[in-house]
Amino acid sequence: VDSIGGSTAVLEGSKSEEVTLADNAVTFPGGGNGECYLDLGADVLPASGDVTIEIWGTQNQVKDWSRIWCVGIDTVNFLSMAWSNGGKVNSDFVQLKENNSDHFFMTGTMAPYTEGTQFHISMKICAGTDGKTNFFWAKRDTTTGEILKSGSGVTKNAWSLANFAGRHFWLNHGF
């Protein structure tokens, strides 16, 4: 239950009964696309301004195209961050797609994620002065706060968070 924003999360998918909620953590059993994920609701991201997304997450097993989170409209308009690209432990990905065209698709900027180790993963989205939008992401050690890896991307042309107004934000889900 969201005590601040009013957007209560909902477990979804055919394996949702296998998801555990304990010690302020959500644990997903893994599986295929859409089999189990947490829908944090629509309008979680603001329509304008800067925003920071933060996740404290642990990859327990390398899976093919395993998403950390995804927000979007459909298979052609989304922003996604994944633990692995095609099941390769040394190839994560961050992707922003609009109208089936990538603003950016970057692999290997945060890998590897050591299995069983919790990381603090963040992404900051900032409007640029030229109408383009800047994205910065980092993986930190949860004990020391040290930045272990980072990456960045910028949209090819004018783009804003308003594109995701009313869209759902999912943990552990891709298209």
N, C-alpha and C positions, 0 to 999 in steps of 0.2 A: 504494500500500500504506500503510495506517495503522500507523505505528510506535508509537503510544501507546494508542489506544482499541480496536484490534482489529477495526475495521469497515472493511474494504477496499472502495474504490469500484469500481463496475462501469459501463462504458459500455453504454448500452441504446438501442434504437430501430433503425429501418430504415436510418438514415443514420449509424449509429455509426462506420462505417469512415471517415467524412469528418472525424471529430473529431481534432484534433491535440493532442498532449501535448509541450510543449517549453518550456524555460526556466522551469520551475515554474508553467506556465500551461496551462489547458485552453481550447481555442478550438473553438466549435461553429459549424457551417456555416449555421445558421438553417434554417428550414423550418416545416412544420406541427407541430401538437401531437403530442408523443411520437415525433417522427422521430429525435431525438438528444438524449440527456440523460445526466447522470452521477448514478447512484444511490449516495449516500454510505452507504447501509445503514440498517438499523433500529436503534432505540435510540440514535441519535446525540444526541438531546435528552434530558436527564434527566427523570424523572417528577415531580420536585419541586424546590423552591428557585428561585433566580434563574438566568437563562442569558443569555449574550450571543452573538449570531450575527454573524460578521464576514466580509465578502466584499470582495476587491479585484477589481473588475470593470470591463469596458469594453463599451459597446454599440457595435457596428460598423455596425449598420443598424437602422432602425426597422422593427419587424415587428408585426403584429396580435397583441395579448395576449401579448407576449414576456415570459416569466417570468425573473426572476433566480434565484429558488428557491421551492420549495414543500415543505411537509411535511403529511402527513395520511393519512386513512383512505380516502376516496373523494371523489366530486364534491360531497358535502354536508357534509363535515367536514374542513376544512383551514385552514392559514395560508399565505398566499402574498404574495410581493412581486414586482412586475413593472416592467420598464423603461417599458412603454407600455400604455395602456388603449385598446383598439380601434385601434391603429396611429397614435395621435396623439402626436406628439413631446412636447407640453407637458402630457401627462396620464398619469403613472405611476399605479400603485395598490398599496395594501396592504389585504389582506382577511383577516378571520378569520370563518369560517363554521362553524356547529355545527347539525346537524340541519336543514340547508338554510335556516337563518336567519342573517343577518349579525349578528355582534356589532359589527363595523364594516367598512365598505368606504369607504376614503378615496382620493380621486384628487387628483393635482396637488401632493402635499406635498413631492415630491423633484424634480420635473421643472423644467427639462429636463435630460436627460443629454446632454452634448455628444458626438456620435458620435466615436469614436476616442480619447476621453479616459478614462483610468483614474480611478475613484473608489473611495474606501474607504466601503463601505456597511455599517452596523451596525444591529442591533436588540437591545434589551435587554427581556427579559420578566421582570416582577417580580410576585410575589404581593402583593396588597393586604391590608389589615387587615380588610376587609369581605367577604372571600371572592372578590371580583372580582380580575381580573388586569390589570396595567398594562403597556402596550407603548410603548416609546420607540424611534424610529429616526432615523438621521441619515445624511447624505451629506457626506463630507469630501474636501477637496483632498488628494491623496496626497503632495504635496510638503511642504505647510505644516501639514497636519493641521487646518486651519481648517474649522469646520462651515459648509457652504454652504447647506444646507436641513435641516429636521428636521420631525418630526411625532410624534403620540402618539395612542393610543387606549386605551380601557378596556372590558372585557367588560360586557355588560348585566346579567349576574348571575354567580353563582358559577361559576368555570371554573378549571381548572388544567392544567399541562403533562402530568399523568397521562393526559389525553385522547389524547396522542400517544405513549404508551408502546408500544413495538414497531412504530411506524410508520416508514416510509421517508422520508428527506430527499433531495430531488432538486435538482440545479442544472439550470437551463434547461428545466424541465418543468412543465407544468400539466396540468389534467385535460381 
